Amino acid sequence: MTIPQKEQSRTAEKVLRVGMAGCGWVSEHHLRAWSNLAGRAKVMCLADPVKEKAAARAAQFNVPRCFGSLEEMLDSGEIDVLDVATPRETHAAAVRAAAVRGIPVLCQKPFAPNLAEAEAVLEEIRGRTRLMIHENWRFRPYIRQMRAWIDQGLVGQVTQCQFNLLNSGFVPDAEGKLPAVLRQPFFADVPRMLMMEILIHHVDALRYLFGPLELLGAWLGKSTAGIRGDDSAAVLMRTQSDAQAAIVMQATMTAVGLPTRSPDHFQIFGTAGTIVFKDGLLRLLGPHSREITFDLDEAYRSSYRDAIAHFVDRLADGKEFETNAEDNLETLRLVEGIYANGLCEFQS
């Protein structure tokens, strides 16, 4: 994406004044991450149509000003960059509104509700502003470490990767309530749930680990009465390198008897070694064996910190974002393909 010269100099020379749109659940993680960039960036404004939410977040993080709408905040002249943490159906409009005003954007994934609109948004904003997608899973330290071991040749040629996410988040509790919906109520109403809301992170992380991927087949299932969208998935992909490797994803949030939440479980097999990540323990098996234990809560927090720091770094030096809009389109193409090829049919 072309980087406007005026914007480069503006964002590199002073402490960035940040405006954040959306004061729901995820906004707390964004604001904690921004607070680690004191001296480089400061959240000056919040915008949310629910004034009570904005006021509560402003008091919690000492944010000077609140607005009742995104447009008011963008037109205030009080921000240099926009952080979009609103529901995903509003992302495209927020990106367009910032682009019209030449304001750089960090937008939660996905930056549009479907691939066609994402492509349209990208064409509309090209050359007008810079856009980074807040796809933070790949910034988790264990993902970065796996990539480092692969790049160092410690597993040889990768032949297969298996990823599992298995939990009981959509299994009714003793009161008939769904634990995952209690944590994030909007899960109940989105027509594209597990793949678009959660596994999209892992598709992006797998692309980061192995490069371009090709979808070979997919199945999506739904057995939970209390939600609209998919709650189970099985996906088969392969790498597009000369020596192709199989990428297998299996996920369900309806596994009776398992915990209501589950950490990532990766197994990467290569000609010279095997990488296993489970329950916070990352192991390299084979002649170069080693292991690292990660605090999963800290890994979660650091993914927000490192993604937002990357945004600020690239604004300062003018280099390309790792998760720019063009890159995110590749993730969206795979996700759209999975919905198109899955056995269950869901509204878009």
MINU-113829 format. One record per residue (C-alpha): residue number from 0; residue in three letters; x, y, z. Coordinates in pm, 1 decimal. Each point is the difference from the previous one (the first is absolute). Example, Ala and Ser with C-alpha at 12.3 -4.5 7.8 and 13.67 -1.06 7.14 Angstrom:
REM MINU-113829
0; Ala; 1230.0; -450.0; 780.0 .
1; Ser; 137.0; 344.0; -66.0 .
REM end
This chain:
REM MINU-113829
0; Met; 0.0; 0.0; 0.0 .
1; Thr; 133.4; 347.2; -87.8 .
2; Ile; 95.6; 198.0; 310.0 .
3; Pro; -94.2; 370.6; -14.0 .
4; Gln; 316.7; 203.9; 67.7 .
5; Lys; -181.9; 259.2; 211.5 .
6; Glu; -136.3; -273.7; 225.1 .
7; Gln; 343.5; -162.2; 41.3 .
8; Ser; 158.2; 316.6; 132.2 .
9; Arg; -298.0; 82.9; 222.3 .
10; Thr; -6.5; -337.9; 172.9 .
11; Ala; 379.6; -26.8; 34.8 .
12; Glu; 66.2; 337.3; 163.4 .
13; Lys; -219.5; 9.2; 310.0 .
14; Val; -189.6; -201.2; 256.5 .
15; Leu; -292.7; -155.1; -184.1 .
16; Arg; -342.1; 112.5; 113.6 .
17; Val; -218.3; -309.5; -16.1 .
18; Gly; -374.6; -13.5; -35.4 .
19; Met; -165.7; -332.7; 72.3 .
20; Ala; -339.8; -98.0; -137.4 .
21; Gly; -188.0; -254.0; 210.4 .
22; Cys; -2.0; -45.8; 376.7 .
23; Gly; -117.0; -359.4; 31.1 .
24; Trp; 174.6; -307.4; 136.2 .
25; Val; 307.8; 4.5; -225.4 .
26; Ser; 65.1; 371.5; 53.8 .
27; Glu; 156.0; -69.1; 340.1 .
28; His; 273.6; -209.4; -162.4 .
29; His; 65.7; 270.2; -259.8 .
30; Leu; 20.0; 272.3; 263.4 .
31; Arg; 236.0; -198.2; 222.3 .
32; Ala; 225.1; -54.0; -300.8 .
33; Trp; -1.5; 369.5; -92.1 .
34; Ser; 92.4; 88.2; 359.3 .
35; Asn; 332.1; -180.9; -52.8 .
36; Leu; 97.9; 254.0; -266.2 .
37; Ala; 25.3; 305.3; 225.6 .
38; Gly; 215.6; 263.7; -165.4 .
39; Arg; -79.5; -132.9; -347.9 .
40; Ala; -381.0; -10.2; -4.5 .
41; Lys; -292.0; 95.6; 221.1 .
42; Val; -370.1; -76.0; -27.8 .
43; Met; -163.7; 342.3; 6.5 .
44; Cys; -357.9; -82.1; -100.8 .
45; Leu; -255.1; -279.7; 10.9 .
46; Ala; -310.2; -32.0; -215.6 .
47; Asp; -297.8; -222.6; 76.3 .
48; Pro; -374.9; 49.5; -51.4 .
49; Val; -55.6; -130.7; 354.6 .
50; Lys; 122.1; 294.1; 206.8 .
51; Glu; 22.3; -202.7; 319.4 .
52; Lys; 246.3; -243.7; -157.6 .
53; Ala; 221.3; 279.8; -125.3 .
54; Ala; -7.7; 180.2; 334.1 .
55; Ala; 91.7; -316.1; 189.7 .
56; Arg; 297.1; -76.9; -227.3 .
57; Ala; 112.2; 363.0; 8.6 .
58; Ala; 0.9; -2.6; 379.5 .
59; Gln; 179.7; -335.3; 10.3 .
60; Phe; 282.3; 111.5; -231.5 .
61; Asn; 5.1; 375.8; 58.1 .
62; Val; -110.3; 89.2; -353.6 .
63; Pro; -72.7; 375.0; -25.0 .
64; Arg; -301.5; 8.1; -230.5 .
65; Cys; -295.8; -208.6; -117.8 .
66; Phe; -218.4; 30.4; -309.2 .
67; Gly; -337.8; -147.1; -80.3 .
68; Ser; 90.9; -75.8; -360.7 .
69; Leu; 302.8; -90.5; -207.5 .
70; Glu; -55.2; 291.5; -238.5 .
71; Glu; 6.9; 253.4; 284.1 .
72; Met; 331.3; -138.4; 119.8 .
73; Leu; 153.2; -10.8; -347.8 .
74; Asp; -104.0; 361.9; -64.0 .
75; Ser; 120.9; 126.3; 337.5 .
76; Gly; 357.4; 57.2; -116.2 .
77; Glu; 115.5; -165.5; 321.8 .
78; Ile; 132.1; -331.3; -139.2 .
79; Asp; 276.4; -109.4; -235.6 .
80; Val; -93.2; -368.7; -31.6 .
81; Leu; -311.4; -211.7; 47.0 .
82; Asp; -21.2; -334.5; 182.1 .
83; Val; -318.7; -186.5; -97.6 .
84; Ala; -129.6; -238.3; 267.4 .
85; Thr; -367.6; 3.9; -95.7 .
86; Pro; -217.4; -298.4; -107.7 .
87; Arg; 122.9; -147.7; -326.8 .
88; Glu; -303.1; 107.5; -205.8 .
89; Thr; 104.5; 364.5; 59.2 .
90; His; 367.8; -35.9; -95.4 .
91; Ala; -27.5; 84.3; -369.5 .
92; Ala; -190.3; 322.9; 66.6 .
93; Ala; 252.4; 105.4; 264.3 .
94; Val; 294.4; -64.0; -232.2 .
95; Arg; -167.3; 195.2; -280.6 .
96; Ala; -78.4; 293.1; 230.5 .
97; Ala; 360.0; 23.2; 119.6 .
98; Ala; 139.5; -34.7; -352.2 .
99; Val; -207.4; 294.6; -125.1 .
100; Arg; 174.8; 210.1; 264.1 .
101; Gly; 346.1; -147.0; -64.1 .
102; Ile; 21.9; -154.5; 347.5 .
103; Pro; 203.1; -323.9; 35.3 .
104; Val; -198.9; -294.1; 135.5 .
105; Leu; 62.3; -303.7; 215.6 .
106; Cys; -313.2; -214.0; -43.5 .
107; Gln; -104.5; -314.2; 180.0 .
108; Lys; -42.8; -301.6; -225.9 .
109; Pro; -166.9; -39.8; -242.2 .
110; Phe; -0.4; 347.7; -152.3 .
111; Ala; -317.9; -79.2; -195.1 .
112; Pro; -280.3; -256.2; 50.3 .
113; Asn; 85.7; -194.2; -315.5 .
114; Leu; 266.4; -28.2; -266.1 .
115; Ala; -180.5; 201.8; -268.0 .
116; Glu; -45.2; 300.2; 225.7 .
117; Ala; 356.2; -27.7; 128.6 .
118; Glu; 128.7; 17.7; -356.8 .
119; Ala; -223.7; 301.7; -68.0 .
120; Val; 117.0; 179.7; 314.5 .
121; Leu; 363.8; -57.5; -88.9 .
122; Glu; -46.3; 152.5; -344.9 .
123; Glu; -183.5; 300.4; 145.8 .
124; Ile; 267.4; 84.6; 257.2 .
125; Arg; 308.4; -84.3; -205.5 .
126; Gly; 243.4; 293.5; 12.1 .
127; Arg; -221.1; 196.1; 241.2 .
128; Thr; 115.7; -141.0; 331.8 .
129; Arg; 172.1; -298.9; 158.9 .
130; Leu; -187.9; -298.7; 138.8 .
131; Met; 127.2; -273.8; 228.0 .
132; Ile; -225.8; -287.2; 102.0 .
133; His; 20.3; -81.5; 370.6 .
134; Glu; 58.0; -370.7; -62.0 .
135; Asn; 192.8; -53.7; 321.3 .
136; Trp; 9.5; -380.6; 35.5 .
137; Arg; 314.7; -25.0; -212.3 .
138; Phe; 166.0; 239.5; 247.9 .
139; Arg; -34.7; -248.8; 286.6 .
140; Pro; 350.2; -90.4; 116.4 .
141; Tyr; -38.2; -375.2; -47.6 .
142; Ile; -109.9; 53.4; -361.7 .
143; Arg; 304.7; 221.2; -59.9 .
144; Gln; 224.2; -263.2; 159.2 .
145; Met; -142.9; -277.5; -217.0 .
146; Arg; 68.8; 210.1; -308.1 .
147; Ala; 357.1; 64.9; 121.1 .
148; Trp; 68.4; -374.1; 39.8 .
149; Ile; -142.8; -68.1; -347.0 .
150; Asp; 206.9; 280.9; -154.1 .
151; Gln; 313.8; -131.6; 172.8 .
152; Gly; -53.7; -336.8; -168.1 .
153; Leu; -36.3; -185.6; 329.6 .
154; Val; -297.5; -204.5; -123.2 .
155; Gly; 130.9; -43.6; -354.7 .
156; Gln; -262.9; -2.9; -272.6 .
157; Val; -347.7; 28.6; 152.2 .
158; Thr; -219.3; -289.8; -110.9 .
159; Gln; -315.4; 49.5; 207.9 .
160; Cys; -161.7; 222.5; 260.3 .
161; Gln; -294.4; -90.4; 217.9 .
162; Phe; -187.3; 267.4; 195.3 .
163; Asn; -272.6; -75.8; 255.8 .
164; Leu; -232.7; 228.2; 196.5 .
165; Leu; -238.9; -213.2; 205.1 .
166; Asn; -217.0; 125.3; 286.3 .
167; Ser; -354.3; 7.3; 142.6 .
168; Gly; -65.0; 372.1; -36.8 .
169; Phe; -334.3; -69.2; -169.7 .
170; Val; -109.8; -285.6; 228.4 .
171; Pro; -281.8; 119.5; 231.4 .
172; Asp; 94.8; 22.9; 367.2 .
173; Ala; -219.1; -110.0; 292.9 .
174; Glu; -221.3; 305.3; -55.8 .
175; Gly; -25.4; -58.8; -373.5 .
176; Lys; 227.7; 291.8; -85.7 .
177; Leu; 289.9; -10.7; -246.6 .
178; Pro; 333.4; 92.1; 165.3 .
179; Ala; 144.0; 156.1; -317.0 .
180; Val; -311.1; 215.5; -45.6 .
181; Leu; 15.8; 112.1; 362.9 .
182; Arg; 353.8; 126.5; -70.4 .
183; Gln; -85.4; 160.0; -334.0 .
184; Pro; -377.2; 35.0; -54.7 .
185; Phe; 29.2; 93.9; -369.1 .
186; Phe; 113.7; -357.9; -71.9 .
187; Ala; -366.4; -103.2; 11.9 .
188; Asp; -111.3; 220.1; -287.2 .
189; Val; 271.2; -5.5; -266.8 .
190; Pro; -84.8; -223.7; -299.3 .
191; Arg; 369.1; -76.7; -54.2 .
192; Met; 137.5; -94.5; 337.8 .
193; Leu; 282.7; -246.7; 62.8 .
194; Met; 185.9; 38.7; -328.9 .
195; Met; -40.1; 374.7; -48.9 .
196; Glu; 24.7; 107.6; 362.6 .
197; Ile; 261.3; -236.9; 148.2 .
198; Leu; 169.1; -229.3; -251.1 .
199; Ile; 73.4; 289.3; -236.2 .
200; His; 281.7; 79.4; 246.2 .
201; His; 146.3; -345.3; -43.6 .
202; Val; -29.1; 4.2; -377.4 .
203; Asp; 202.0; 321.9; 7.3 .
204; Ala; 253.0; -151.9; 240.7 .
205; Leu; 38.5; -305.4; -223.9 .
206; Arg; 61.1; 228.4; -297.4 .
207; Tyr; 265.6; 180.1; 206.5 .
208; Leu; 166.5; -330.7; 87.2 .
209; Phe; -9.7; -167.8; -340.8 .
210; Gly; -63.7; 262.6; -266.6 .
211; Pro; -278.3; -12.8; -262.7 .
212; Leu; -257.6; -274.0; 54.6 .
213; Glu; -245.2; -173.0; -230.6 .
214; Leu; -337.2; -125.6; 123.7 .
215; Leu; -66.4; -365.0; -86.8 .
216; Gly; -319.2; -67.7; 193.9 .
217; Ala; -211.7; 111.3; 294.5 .
218; Trp; -292.8; -104.4; 215.9 .
219; Leu; -191.9; 228.4; 233.7 .
220; Gly; -250.7; -118.3; 256.8 .
221; Lys; -258.1; 142.0; 238.8 .
222; Ser; -161.4; -189.8; 283.8 .
223; Thr; -56.9; 280.5; 252.3 .
224; Ala; -357.6; 125.0; 22.1 .
225; Gly; 92.2; 325.9; 171.6 .
226; Ile; 213.0; 149.7; -280.5 .
227; Arg; -55.1; 81.1; -367.8 .
228; Gly; 337.4; -92.0; -145.4 .
229; Asp; 249.2; -282.2; -29.8 .
230; Asp; 141.3; -166.6; 312.6 .
231; Ser; 221.3; -271.7; -154.6 .
232; Ala; 244.9; -17.0; -289.8 .
233; Ala; 237.0; -233.0; -181.2 .
234; Val; 227.7; 153.7; -261.4 .
235; Leu; 267.1; -143.8; -228.9 .
236; Met; 251.4; 228.4; -171.0 .
237; Arg; 344.4; -35.7; -148.5 .
238; Thr; 298.9; 226.7; -36.9 .
239; Gln; 85.4; 138.9; -342.1 .
240; Ser; 374.4; -54.8; 34.3 .
241; Asp; 184.4; -243.3; -229.7 .
242; Ala; -10.0; -268.4; 270.4 .
243; Gln; -366.5; 17.7; 96.1 .
244; Ala; -108.9; -64.6; 357.7 .
245; Ala; -347.4; -88.8; 128.0 .
246; Ile; -166.9; 241.0; 244.8 .
247; Val; -284.6; -152.1; 203.8 .
248; Met; -230.0; 201.2; 227.1 .
249; Gln; -252.3; -157.5; 235.9 .
250; Ala; -214.7; 207.6; 232.6 .
251; Thr; -318.0; -28.1; 200.6 .
252; Met; -152.6; 193.9; 286.1 .
253; Thr; -248.7; -279.9; 75.5 .
254; Ala; 233.5; -256.2; 160.2 .
255; Val; -190.4; -124.1; 305.2 .
256; Gly; 222.3; -48.1; 304.2 .
257; Leu; 287.3; 217.3; -123.5 .
258; Pro; 79.9; 343.9; 149.6 .
259; Thr; -211.2; 293.4; -117.7 .
260; Arg; 312.6; 166.1; -137.1 .
261; Ser; 305.0; -160.5; -155.5 .
262; Pro; 346.1; 118.0; -100.8 .
263; Asp; 143.7; -59.8; -346.0 .
264; His; 138.9; -345.0; -77.8 .
265; Phe; 249.8; -12.3; -287.9 .
266; Gln; 195.8; -297.2; -132.9 .
267; Ile; 246.2; 70.4; -281.9 .
268; Phe; 180.5; -292.8; -158.5 .
269; Gly; 315.3; 35.7; -206.9 .
270; Thr; 277.9; -209.2; -149.1 .
271; Ala; 241.2; 97.7; 280.0 .
272; Gly; -220.5; 68.3; 300.9 .
273; Thr; -344.0; 46.0; 151.2 .
274; Ile; -151.8; 304.1; 171.2 .
275; Val; -274.0; -53.2; 258.8 .
276; Phe; -182.4; 279.4; 181.2 .
277; Lys; -258.4; -92.5; 261.9 .
278; Asp; -113.3; 155.6; 328.2 .
279; Gly; 268.1; 267.7; -15.6 .
280; Leu; 293.3; -236.6; -54.6 .
281; Leu; 183.7; 34.2; -331.2 .
282; Arg; 230.2; -291.8; -83.9 .
283; Leu; 237.3; -66.9; -284.6 .
284; Leu; 53.8; -376.4; -28.5 .
285; Gly; 289.2; -157.1; -186.7 .
286; Pro; 377.0; 52.2; -15.7 .
287; His; -33.6; 370.6; 93.3 .
288; Ser; -246.6; -57.5; 283.9 .
289; Arg; -96.6; 286.8; 228.1 .
290; Glu; -307.1; 129.1; 180.9 .
291; Ile; -144.0; 331.7; 114.2 .
292; Thr; -289.7; 59.4; 239.8 .
293; Phe; -227.7; 294.5; -70.9 .
294; Asp; -239.5; 172.4; 237.9 .
295; Leu; -317.2; -14.1; -211.5 .
296; Asp; -160.0; 305.4; 159.3 .
297; Glu; 314.2; 203.2; -60.1 .
298; Ala; 24.0; -134.8; -357.0 .
299; Tyr; -354.1; 126.1; -58.2 .
300; Arg; 77.5; 345.8; 137.8 .
301; Ser; 327.9; 24.8; -186.5 .
302; Ser; -169.1; -73.8; -332.7 .
303; Tyr; -194.1; 325.4; 34.1 .
304; Arg; 306.9; 190.3; 117.9 .
305; Asp; 220.9; -124.4; -280.5 .
306; Ala; -259.0; 48.0; -274.3 .
307; Ile; -68.1; 358.7; 106.5 .
308; Ala; 371.8; 73.2; 42.5 .
309; His; 52.5; -133.3; -354.0 .
310; Phe; -263.9; 244.5; -126.8 .
311; Val; 177.5; 292.7; 165.3 .
312; Asp; 344.1; -118.0; -116.1 .
313; Arg; -107.0; -25.2; -363.2 .
314; Leu; -169.5; 338.6; 6.8 .
315; Ala; 326.5; 144.8; 130.6 .
316; Asp; 235.1; -165.7; -248.3 .
317; Gly; -232.0; -10.8; -302.1 .
318; Lys; 49.4; -372.7; -56.3 .
319; Glu; -287.9; -233.0; -88.4 .
320; Phe; -223.8; -153.4; 265.2 .
321; Glu; 40.3; -374.5; 45.4 .
322; Thr; -378.9; -35.0; 7.4 .
323; Asn; -93.8; 254.4; -263.5 .
324; Ala; -330.2; -12.6; -183.3 .
325; Glu; 140.8; -191.0; -297.8 .
326; Asp; 136.9; -267.6; 232.2 .
327; Asn; -329.9; -26.1; 185.4 .
328; Leu; -184.5; -52.3; -327.7 .
329; Glu; 186.4; -330.4; -36.3 .
330; Thr; -133.3; -113.9; 337.6 .
331; Leu; -350.5; 112.8; -94.9 .
332; Arg; 19.0; -191.0; -329.8 .
333; Leu; 71.4; -320.9; 187.6 .
334; Val; -277.3; 64.6; 253.9 .
335; Glu; -251.1; 80.1; -276.9 .
336; Gly; 102.9; -321.6; -174.7 .
337; Ile; -56.8; -198.0; 317.6 .
338; Tyr; -354.8; 135.8; 34.6 .
339; Ala; -67.3; -63.8; -368.2 .
340; Asn; 125.0; -359.6; 19.1 .
341; Gly; -129.9; -94.8; 345.2 .
342; Leu; -286.7; -249.3; 14.6 .
343; Cys; -218.5; 232.0; 206.2 .
344; Glu; -150.5; 313.0; -156.6 .
345; Phe; 7.0; 328.3; 189.3 .
346; Gln; -121.9; 347.1; -85.2 .
347; Ser; 271.5; 248.0; -99.1 .
REM end
